[in-house]
């Protein structure tokens, strides 16, 4: 039986590039400058961590915020 996708196990399985992109989107930093790729964006969209708005910008979803919160909490 597969594990349920929780914020903790999603965060644990993100690559460094995917983590970087998630932080960039949350901070509204131009993520292309952070050397991330469209493939990373597609992965985060598939996981439900980011979404695209009508203007074509990426926004962090509630699930994305939960993953970010878990990543930041585990650093303390």
N, C-alpha and C positions, 0 to 999 in steps of 0.2 A: 504494500500500500504506500502510495506517495505521500510525502509530508505536505501538510497544508502550507500554503505560502503565507508566511507571517513577515512582518517588517524586519524582524531579527534575521530570519534565514535568507530573506532577499538581500539584505545588507551584507551578510557574510559571503554571498556568492557574487557580488558585483566586482568587476575588474577595477583596477585603479583608474582607468580612463572613464569608466561609467560613473564611478564615484565623483570624479572631477567634474564631469558634465552635470551631474545632479546638483553639486554645490554651485556651479556657475549659473545654472538656471534659477536656483533659489535666490542667489545674490543679484540676479539680473545682470550678470557679467557676460560679455560677448564670448560665448563658449568656443567659437572657432579659434580664438586667440589662445585658448588653453590646450590646443593640439588634440582636440577630440574629433570624432568623425560622425558622419551621418548614420553609420551602422550603430554607434553607441546610442544615438538619439532614438533610433528605431527600437533597439532593445529596451530602453527605458520606457518608451511608449507602449510596447508590448506588455511590459510588466505593470503598466498603469501608474508609473511614477511621474511621468510628465505628459502633457497634452499640448496640442497646438491650438492657439486662439485664431480668431477670424483674420487677424493681421499677419499670421504666419509666425508669430513668436511662440516660444515654448513657455509653459507655466508648470509649476509643480502642483501635483494633485494632493489630495489629503493623504493618500497612501504614500506618496513621495515624501511628504512632510513627516510621516511616521517613521519612514526609513531613515531620513536625515536625523531626526530626533534620537533614534536608537544609535546611530553612528556617533553622534556627538556625546551621548551619555556614556558610551563604552570607552571613550577616550579619557574619562575622569578617573 
